[in-house]
Amino acid sequence: QNAIASWLLSELEDDALEAALEAFCTPAIDVELPLQLRCADEIIAEVRTASTTWQATPAIVATIRDVTDRYRAEQNLRYLATHDDLTGLLNRSAFRERIEACFSRCREDGGQFAILFVDLDRFKFVNDSLGHIAGDRLLRYFAAALSAAVPADAPHAIARIGGDEFAILLEGIHSVEQIEDIRRRLNDALSEPVDIDGVRIYLSFSTGVAIGPDPYDNVDELVRESDRAMYRAKAERHGEQISYALAKKTSQQDLLRLESALREAIQRSEIRAWLQPIVDLQTGKLAGFESLARWHRPDGRVVSPAEFIPLAEQTGLILKLGQQMLEDACAQLASWQNGRLAGCFLSVNLSARHLSQPNLFRYVSELLTKYGVAPETLVLEVTEEALLQDDVEAESVLGLLSDLGVGIAIDDFGTGYSSLDRLRRLPVQKLKMDRCFVEHIATCRREREICRAIVALGRNLGMDIVAEGIETPRQSRLLREMGCNAGQGFLFARPLAPEDVPSCPDVFLDDTVEPLLTAEAA
């Protein structure tokens, strides 16, 4: 019997051959085996055996039926049920099963894992501009880059959750550096533009991370915190592409309490404007300040802007907060008029919600009149994203403010999708170069050339360039040599409490100055 069975099979691996022979020689068995018959290609065979006699000798009859087509169809159905048909990555349900299994395993053995939610920035804009076919190509490109960024030897799973949202399960986490390494590898992979139908598109992404299983009670909480962290990273975007879930999980009740506290804080004016100096890089002289919201609670706790600014946006409290920041800025400018800070400008950040308010122009003009402030000393900073959300209305209100004499600056320039035509039409006097370009200007030639191009663009359009995030003398010198007008960062000073502003130096020497320390943490 074994001799006959062996004749039917090619040289299978020892284990496979042993299993096949056992199947052939076992009475009353019904199994499916991968076989390669000498007379055919490799097939999936259904083997059925039954006892019989042959020439008065006990024997076994084996029936072999080719079920390869059925097997492959079933495999394909299983694949479609667990994978995204556009990118080939796992789908949401299959990814969830992997997380649940990992969560249970780590609860038992004490291991750690991380969930990374990764969102492709500005995808909707590209999809609407170039069409869904181009958008699908972009998603496939990003999925491939994401897969390549995760080390093959690290236990992991990658999924497309839906739309432009992706997720990574990274098992065996020992340090945050493993996560940072993936972010850096993905950054490097996306450093060059991708050509979609003749349009060169630079991709960026936002990442939210939650590390588990502790302190989370279940998978739902962990996934929710990772998703929230991703939206915090997307809301901040000040050169940061990644946000980590809070070590202490934030429940819905916690968020409601924080929202209530935020409302009371705005009513009681607990949120104050701290001012970060902006320095003329060509002369070293103090040029102005940027107003940054800081919340110091009565109990001594300092609430990070990464926590309360997105919450203010979601709840609409950003409108009231923005009005307070504008009034504080005008009051501050008025207090400088007869002192050594006379002539310094003060920048205030506005959100997309502010630009959509029909009374914004009237409110700003009334504040300037109330405090007797020269319009040219007030600068309003808006992000590229805010300008793209409401084109016509934004252009109209910014045009009225510019005609009044108020300065307009585009914040985080280079991280969005501004077209040169749109940039030419907008009444903008300043471009604020995002800190993500400045960070590596001294060590990366590509980043240096991007900075040089932004400076040249601004100068050719008659705009001043302000570089953000300057932390070293070499960064400052390189930007000055490029012709960058101004800069801000820890090299010169951290954000200052209003009472510390009068002691701010008039001149900063980037070769010798140490960061000016204040009560605020880095």
KOLFILO-256587 format. One line per field, with one value per residue (C-alpha): x, z, y; residue number from 1; residue in one letter. Coordinates in Angstrom, 2 decimals. Layout:
residues N
X (X  ...)
Z (Z  ...)
Y (Y  ...)
seq (NUM  ...)
type (a  ...)
end
This chain:
residues 522
X (0.00  2.76  4.56  1.48  0.86  4.49  4.33  1.52  3.53  6.58  9.32  7.35  8.88  9.21  6.34  4.03  4.89  4.28  0.88  -0.08  0.93  -0.95  -4.07  -3.83  -3.33  -6.04  -9.46  -12.55  -10.86  -11.84  -9.15  -7.79  -4.04  -1.66  -0.30  1.82  1.06  3.72  1.28  0.08  0.97  0.58  -3.04  -5.19  -6.64  -9.56  -8.58  -11.27  -10.43  -12.45  -11.67  -12.07  -10.53  -8.54  -7.68  -8.81  -6.43  -7.54  -6.95  -7.80  -9.42  -8.32  -10.23  -8.43  -10.45  -8.91  -10.52  -7.92  -10.39  -12.75  -9.87  -8.50  -11.97  -12.40  -8.95  -9.86  -13.10  -11.20  -8.69  -11.43  -13.14  -10.00  -8.19  -8.77  -9.29  -7.56  -4.29  -4.07  -3.64  -5.77  -9.24  -10.78  -12.40  -9.31  -7.13  -9.48  -9.11  -5.31  -5.45  -7.78  -5.51  -2.44  -4.23  -5.12  -1.66  0.10  -2.26  -1.02  2.71  3.23  4.37  3.62  2.38  1.51  -1.35  -0.47  -3.24  -1.80  -3.75  -2.70  -2.87  -4.96  -6.06  -9.58  -8.17  -6.06  -8.93  -11.36  -8.82  -7.45  -10.31  -10.90  -8.65  -5.69  -6.74  -6.70  -3.20  -2.07  -3.53  -1.79  1.50  1.14  0.18  3.36  5.47  3.85  4.53  8.17  8.61  7.86  10.85  10.04  11.47  9.16  5.87  3.25  0.05  -0.89  -4.44  -6.40  -9.15  -11.08  -10.67  -7.23  -6.78  -4.33  -3.27  -0.27  -0.14  3.45  4.11  7.01  7.43  10.38  10.85  9.28  12.34  10.93  7.89  9.99  12.13  9.04  8.03  11.52  11.57  8.17  9.34  12.36  10.20  7.93  10.68  10.40  7.15  5.00  3.91  0.17  -1.01  1.79  1.18  4.01  2.50  4.35  2.80  2.66  0.94  -0.23  0.18  -1.51  -0.05  -1.39  0.76  -0.99  -2.38  -2.02  -3.62  -6.56  -9.39  -10.22  -9.40  -12.08  -10.47  -7.00  -8.16  -10.17  -7.17  -4.91  -7.49  -7.78  -4.02  -3.93  -6.47  -4.44  -1.37  -3.42  -4.80  -1.42  0.81  3.47  6.18  5.02  3.59  3.06  1.06  1.01  -2.11  -1.98  -0.47  -3.72  -6.58  -9.13  -12.71  -15.77  -16.46  -12.93  -13.49  -16.79  -15.09  -12.28  -14.79  -16.62  -13.33  -12.35  -15.60  -15.04  -11.39  -12.38  -15.03  -12.52  -9.70  -7.45  -5.99  -3.28  -1.24  2.45  4.70  7.59  10.07  10.61  14.08  15.32  17.93  19.83  20.37  19.71  17.20  13.89  11.18  8.02  6.27  3.89  0.99  0.54  -2.36  -1.32  -3.69  -2.45  -5.24  -5.82  -4.77  -1.33  -1.80  -0.63  -2.92  -1.11  -2.40  -2.44  -5.29  -7.42  -7.00  -8.50  -11.27  -11.93  -12.13  -14.56  -16.87  -16.78  -15.13  -12.26  -14.33  -14.57  -10.96  -9.82  -11.67  -9.93  -6.52  -7.18  -8.24  -5.25  -2.98  -4.42  -4.18  -0.56  0.28  -1.31  0.87  4.02  3.28  5.29  8.09  11.07  8.81  6.94  6.95  7.18  4.45  2.37  1.06  -2.18  -3.29  -6.72  -8.53  -10.69  -13.75  -12.66  -12.30  -15.86  -17.30  -18.94  -18.20  -14.44  -13.45  -15.72  -14.50  -10.81  -11.34  -13.31  -10.53  -7.89  -9.98  -10.76  -7.08  -5.69  -3.40  -1.75  -3.12  0.33  1.52  -1.09  -0.42  -3.00  -1.60  -3.67  -2.65  -2.78  -5.44  -7.66  -7.41  -8.39  -11.51  -13.42  -11.73  -14.05  -15.03  -11.46  -10.07  -12.76  -12.24  -8.45  -8.61  -10.63  -8.22  -5.20  -6.73  -7.14  -3.38  -3.39  -0.60  -1.51  0.83  0.53  1.56  3.31  4.01  5.15  3.05  -0.17  -1.16  -1.06  -0.87  1.33  -1.67  -3.60  -0.59  -0.30  -3.95  -4.00  -3.21  -0.28  2.77  4.57  5.26  6.15  8.42  7.39  9.84  9.98  12.16  14.34  15.01  17.39  18.66  22.18  22.50  20.37  21.08  17.55  16.01  18.47  17.43  13.73  14.38  16.32  13.45  10.87  12.99  13.45  9.73  8.81  11.30  10.16  6.56  7.53  6.85  8.88  9.95  9.84  11.51  10.05  11.80  15.36  17.33  21.00  23.37  24.16  20.47  20.24  23.36  22.29  18.87  20.43  22.81  19.81  18.20  15.52  14.10  13.23  13.06  11.87  12.78  14.43  17.82  16.51  13.79  11.04  7.52  7.48  4.83  3.50  5.22  8.59  8.33  9.80  13.07  13.35  16.66  16.65  19.34  20.03  23.46  22.95  26.60  26.63  23.09  21.75  18.01  16.19  14.68  11.20  8.77  7.29  8.63  10.10)
Z (0.00  0.93  -2.31  -4.40  -2.40  -2.72  -6.48  -6.64  -4.81  -5.75  -3.24  -0.56  2.68  5.18  7.38  4.40  2.93  6.25  6.58  3.04  3.47  6.76  5.04  2.19  4.50  7.06  6.46  6.44  6.41  4.60  4.42  2.15  1.43  -0.73  -3.20  -6.28  -8.51  -10.91  -13.74  -12.73  -11.19  -7.49  -6.42  -3.35  -3.21  -1.30  -0.22  0.78  1.85  2.55  3.56  0.99  -0.18  -3.31  -4.49  -1.11  0.66  2.95  1.18  1.23  -1.66  -1.91  -4.02  -4.95  -6.15  -7.28  -5.17  -5.97  -7.52  -4.55  -2.10  -3.84  -4.01  -0.27  0.36  -1.72  0.22  3.50  2.20  1.05  4.43  6.29  3.92  2.37  -1.35  -2.30  -0.37  0.51  4.19  6.94  7.29  10.45  11.71  11.17  12.82  15.79  16.21  16.20  18.87  21.08  20.87  21.63  24.51  26.17  25.60  27.11  30.10  30.82  30.12  31.13  27.70  26.07  22.65  20.88  18.66  16.14  14.33  11.24  9.23  5.81  6.05  3.58  1.65  1.11  -0.60  -2.98  -3.59  -4.39  -6.60  -8.65  -8.43  -6.78  -9.11  -8.24  -4.58  -4.69  -6.17  -3.39  -0.74  -2.27  -2.35  1.29  2.33  0.68  2.40  5.73  5.28  4.40  7.47  9.92  10.43  8.96  11.99  14.41  15.18  13.77  11.82  9.54  8.55  6.62  9.04  6.47  4.16  4.78  8.24  8.83  11.97  13.15  15.90  17.14  19.53  21.94  22.74  25.03  24.44  22.72  20.47  18.52  17.65  16.86  14.54  12.49  12.29  11.09  8.49  7.17  7.13  5.05  2.67  2.07  1.81  -1.98  -3.72  -5.40  -8.98  -9.47  -13.00  -13.50  -10.18  -7.61  -4.16  -0.87  1.70  5.45  8.19  11.79  14.28  17.57  19.86  22.82  24.62  26.32  27.82  30.99  32.09  29.83  30.90  27.42  23.74  23.11  25.55  24.10  20.50  21.46  23.17  20.19  17.90  20.16  20.29  16.48  16.32  18.88  16.68  13.69  15.58  16.88  13.81  15.18  13.62  15.56  13.70  16.67  19.87  22.70  24.65  28.20  30.71  32.65  30.35  29.78  30.10  28.73  32.24  32.39  29.11  30.33  33.50  31.46  29.18  32.22  33.72  30.40  30.23  33.76  33.00  30.02  32.11  34.90  32.46  33.80  30.35  29.85  26.90  27.27  24.77  22.82  21.39  17.62  16.67  13.55  12.34  10.34  13.24  16.34  17.55  19.15  16.47  18.16  20.00  19.36  21.81  23.05  25.22  28.54  31.15  34.74  36.96  40.51  41.88  40.32  37.45  34.04  31.27  27.99  24.90  23.26  25.65  25.75  22.27  20.39  23.01  22.54  18.78  19.14  21.55  19.89  22.97  20.68  19.56  23.04  23.80  20.57  21.45  24.83  23.23  20.74  23.50  25.66  22.69  22.05  25.75  25.75  22.67  24.26  27.35  25.19  23.27  25.44  26.41  24.83  23.27  21.21  17.60  18.41  16.75  18.48  16.63  17.60  16.24  14.64  13.86  10.86  13.04  13.56  9.83  9.28  11.72  9.87  12.74  12.93  11.04  13.15  16.38  15.53  14.32  17.49  19.69  17.86  18.38  22.02  22.96  20.52  18.92  15.52  13.22  11.81  15.26  15.32  13.25  12.79  12.15  10.23  9.08  5.49  6.59  7.97  4.69  2.65  4.67  3.70  0.68  -0.32  3.16  4.45  1.57  2.08  5.80  5.50  2.72  4.90  7.81  5.57  4.13  7.71  8.21  10.26  9.37  8.04  8.43  7.26  10.14  9.72  6.08  4.06  5.86  3.87  0.21  -0.65  -4.38  -5.64  -7.36  -4.10  -2.21  -4.73  -4.24  -0.45  1.41  3.28  4.53  6.46  5.98  9.12  8.15  10.08  12.66  11.00  8.26  10.66  12.92  10.49  8.52  9.93  9.19  6.12  2.74  1.52  4.46  3.92  0.30  1.25  3.71  1.06  -1.41  1.09  1.86  -1.87  -2.51  0.26  -0.85  -4.48  -3.34  -1.12  2.12  5.31  6.42  10.11  11.02  13.95  16.34  16.22  18.94  17.94  16.83  13.62  12.65  13.23  11.20  8.24  8.14  8.37  5.48  3.39  3.95  6.40  8.07  11.57  13.86  17.18  19.35  22.55  21.38  22.01  24.63  25.80  26.05  28.75  31.30  30.67  33.81  32.52  29.12  30.29  31.17  27.68  25.99  23.14  21.22  20.93  19.87  18.48  18.96  22.71  24.04  26.31  26.21  28.53  31.25  32.62  34.88  31.93  31.20  27.84)
Y (0.00  2.41  1.65  2.53  5.72  6.79  6.37  8.92  11.59  13.61  14.34  16.14  17.36  14.51  15.72  16.25  12.85  11.14  12.82  11.89  8.26  8.04  9.37  6.91  3.96  4.75  3.18  5.41  8.79  12.02  14.74  17.47  17.48  19.50  16.95  17.05  14.10  12.96  13.45  16.91  20.26  20.81  20.45  20.41  16.93  15.52  11.99  9.50  5.98  2.86  -0.73  -3.46  -6.73  -7.31  -10.78  -12.10  -9.72  -6.85  -3.56  0.13  1.99  5.65  8.15  11.36  14.38  17.65  20.45  23.12  25.56  25.31  25.65  28.75  30.30  29.75  31.22  34.25  34.73  34.54  37.09  39.48  39.16  40.21  42.60  46.00  45.51  48.81  48.52  44.83  45.69  44.20  45.69  47.11  43.88  41.70  44.34  44.42  40.65  40.99  43.71  41.66  38.62  40.74  42.52  39.18  37.74  40.77  40.73  37.20  37.53  41.18  42.36  45.71  46.73  49.97  51.06  53.77  55.60  57.27  59.83  61.13  64.93  66.92  63.82  65.16  68.23  66.11  63.68  66.50  68.28  65.37  62.87  59.52  57.51  59.72  59.55  55.74  55.77  58.06  55.75  52.72  54.64  55.66  52.11  50.77  53.43  52.60  48.88  49.55  51.79  48.97  46.62  43.21  41.40  43.21  41.40  43.73  44.20  47.09  47.99  50.54  51.57  53.56  56.55  58.03  56.47  53.65  51.78  49.77  47.17  46.95  44.08  43.64  47.34  48.06  51.79  54.77  54.88  51.90  54.03  57.09  54.96  54.04  57.71  58.68  55.90  56.97  60.59  59.59  57.55  60.56  63.17  63.19  64.20  61.57  62.21  61.72  62.48  64.99  66.75  66.55  66.05  66.19  63.90  64.43  62.52  62.76  59.93  59.12  56.48  54.52  51.95  49.06  47.01  49.09  51.38  50.48  48.20  46.97  47.27  49.90  52.34  51.83  52.31  55.39  57.01  56.31  57.89  60.95  61.31  61.30  64.12  66.08  65.72  66.86  69.87  71.02  70.50  72.89  70.78  67.73  64.78  62.51  62.65  60.13  59.23  60.52  58.10  58.43  57.56  60.27  59.08  60.82  62.09  63.52  65.33  66.75  67.96  69.49  71.23  72.63  73.81  75.37  77.34  78.62  79.40  81.54  83.32  83.98  84.90  82.13  81.54  84.13  85.24  84.38  86.12  84.61  87.12  87.31  88.53  90.33  87.82  90.44  92.86  90.75  93.33  92.49  92.83  91.62  88.81  85.92  85.57  81.98  80.79  79.26  77.83  77.82  76.48  77.76  74.35  74.85  72.43  73.64  72.36  71.75  73.59  70.13  69.30  72.42  73.96  70.95  70.80  74.51  73.95  71.04  72.88  76.30  77.84  78.82  81.84  83.31  82.38  84.03  87.22  87.31  86.76  89.59  91.98  91.02  91.68  95.13  95.99  94.81  96.87  99.93  99.50  99.53  102.71  105.07  102.69  100.97  98.30  100.89  99.77  96.04  94.00  91.33  88.26  86.49  83.10  82.76  79.51  78.63  79.30  82.91  83.51  82.32  84.87  87.80  90.20  89.54  92.68  94.88  93.32  93.85  97.44  98.29  96.89  98.94  102.07  101.24  100.88  103.42  100.87  101.37  98.60  97.81  96.61  93.83  90.70  87.93  84.45  81.89  78.42  77.21  74.70  77.51  79.40  76.37  75.60  78.71  80.31  83.15  84.25  84.03  86.07  88.72  89.22  89.12  91.67  94.07  93.65  94.16  97.33  98.53  98.08  94.89  92.46  88.99  86.00  82.40  80.14  76.75  77.56  74.55  71.94  72.48  72.70  76.39  77.02  79.83  81.41  81.48  82.77  85.57  86.57  86.56  89.82  88.25  90.14  87.38  83.67  81.71  78.82  75.71  74.40  70.97  72.49  74.46  71.46  69.71  72.72  72.33  68.60  67.88  69.44  68.74  70.61  73.45  73.80  73.77  76.60  78.50  78.06  79.33  82.39  83.11  82.65  85.06  87.70  87.48  88.00  90.91  89.01  88.75  85.26  84.31  81.00  79.07  76.68  78.07  76.31  76.53  79.33  77.41  77.31  81.04  81.81  79.66  81.32  84.77  83.97  82.85  86.25  85.12  88.23  87.05  84.06  82.75  79.79  78.64  79.95  83.45  82.97  80.72  82.19  84.86  85.68  89.22  90.56  89.30  90.99  94.36  92.57  91.06  92.11  94.63  92.74  89.01  87.68  84.22  83.22  83.80  84.02  81.30  80.49  82.87  80.68  81.35  79.60  77.72  74.26  73.44)
seq (1  2  3  4  5  6  7  8  9  10  11  12  13  14  15  16  17  18  19  20  21  22  23  24  25  26  27  28  29  30  31  32  33  34  35  36  37  38  39  40  41  42  43  44  45  46  47  48  49  50  51  52  53  54  55  56  57  58  59  60  61  62  63  64  65  66  67  68  69  70  71  72  73  74  75  76  77  78  79  80  81  82  83  84  85  86  87  88  89  90  91  92  93  94  95  96  97  98  99  100  101  102  103  104  105  106  107  108  109  110  111  112  113  114  115  116  117  118  119  120  121  122  123  124  125  126  127  128  129  130  131  132  133  134  135  136  137  138  139  140  141  142  143  144  145  146  147  148  149  150  151  152  153  154  155  156  157  158  159  160  161  162  163  164  165  166  167  168  169  170  171  172  173  174  175  176  177  178  179  180  181  182  183  184  185  186  187  188  189  190  191  192  193  194  195  196  197  198  199  200  201  202  203  204  205  206  207  208  209  210  211  212  213  214  215  216  217  218  219  220  221  222  223  224  225  226  227  228  229  230  231  232  233  234  235  236  237  238  239  240  241  242  243  244  245  246  247  248  249  250  251  252  253  254  255  256  257  258  259  260  261  262  263  264  265  266  267  268  269  270  271  272  273  274  275  276  277  278  279  280  281  282  283  284  285  286  287  288  289  290  291  292  293  294  295  296  297  298  299  300  301  302  303  304  305  306  307  308  309  310  311  312  313  314  315  316  317  318  319  320  321  322  323  324  325  326  327  328  329  330  331  332  333  334  335  336  337  338  339  340  341  342  343  344  345  346  347  348  349  350  351  352  353  354  355  356  357  358  359  360  361  362  363  364  365  366  367  368  369  370  371  372  373  374  375  376  377  378  379  380  381  382  383  384  385  386  387  388  389  390  391  392  393  394  395  396  397  398  399  400  401  402  403  404  405  406  407  408  409  410  411  412  413  414  415  416  417  418  419  420  421  422  423  424  425  426  427  428  429  430  431  432  433  434  435  436  437  438  439  440  441  442  443  444  445  446  447  448  449  450  451  452  453  454  455  456  457  458  459  460  461  462  463  464  465  466  467  468  469  470  471  472  473  474  475  476  477  478  479  480  481  482  483  484  485  486  487  488  489  490  491  492  493  494  495  496  497  498  499  500  501  502  503  504  505  506  507  508  509  510  511  512  513  514  515  516  517  518  519  520  521  522)
type (q  n  a  i  a  s  w  l  l  s  e  l  e  d  d  a  l  e  a  a  l  e  a  f  c  t  p  a  i  d  v  e  l  p  l  q  l  r  c  a  d  e  i  i  a  e  v  r  t  a  s  t  t  w  q  a  t  p  a  i  v  a  t  i  r  d  v  t  d  r  y  r  a  e  q  n  l  r  y  l  a  t  h  d  d  l  t  g  l  l  n  r  s  a  f  r  e  r  i  e  a  c  f  s  r  c  r  e  d  g  g  q  f  a  i  l  f  v  d  l  d  r  f  k  f  v  n  d  s  l  g  h  i  a  g  d  r  l  l  r  y  f  a  a  a  l  s  a  a  v  p  a  d  a  p  h  a  i  a  r  i  g  g  d  e  f  a  i  l  l  e  g  i  h  s  v  e  q  i  e  d  i  r  r  r  l  n  d  a  l  s  e  p  v  d  i  d  g  v  r  i  y  l  s  f  s  t  g  v  a  i  g  p  d  p  y  d  n  v  d  e  l  v  r  e  s  d  r  a  m  y  r  a  k  a  e  r  h  g  e  q  i  s  y  a  l  a  k  k  t  s  q  q  d  l  l  r  l  e  s  a  l  r  e  a  i  q  r  s  e  i  r  a  w  l  q  p  i  v  d  l  q  t  g  k  l  a  g  f  e  s  l  a  r  w  h  r  p  d  g  r  v  v  s  p  a  e  f  i  p  l  a  e  q  t  g  l  i  l  k  l  g  q  q  m  l  e  d  a  c  a  q  l  a  s  w  q  n  g  r  l  a  g  c  f  l  s  v  n  l  s  a  r  h  l  s  q  p  n  l  f  r  y  v  s  e  l  l  t  k  y  g  v  a  p  e  t  l  v  l  e  v  t  e  e  a  l  l  q  d  d  v  e  a  e  s  v  l  g  l  l  s  d  l  g  v  g  i  a  i  d  d  f  g  t  g  y  s  s  l  d  r  l  r  r  l  p  v  q  k  l  k  m  d  r  c  f  v  e  h  i  a  t  c  r  r  e  r  e  i  c  r  a  i  v  a  l  g  r  n  l  g  m  d  i  v  a  e  g  i  e  t  p  r  q  s  r  l  l  r  e  m  g  c  n  a  g  q  g  f  l  f  a  r  p  l  a  p  e  d  v  p  s  c  p  d  v  f  l  d  d  t  v  e  p  l  l  t  a  e  a  a)
end
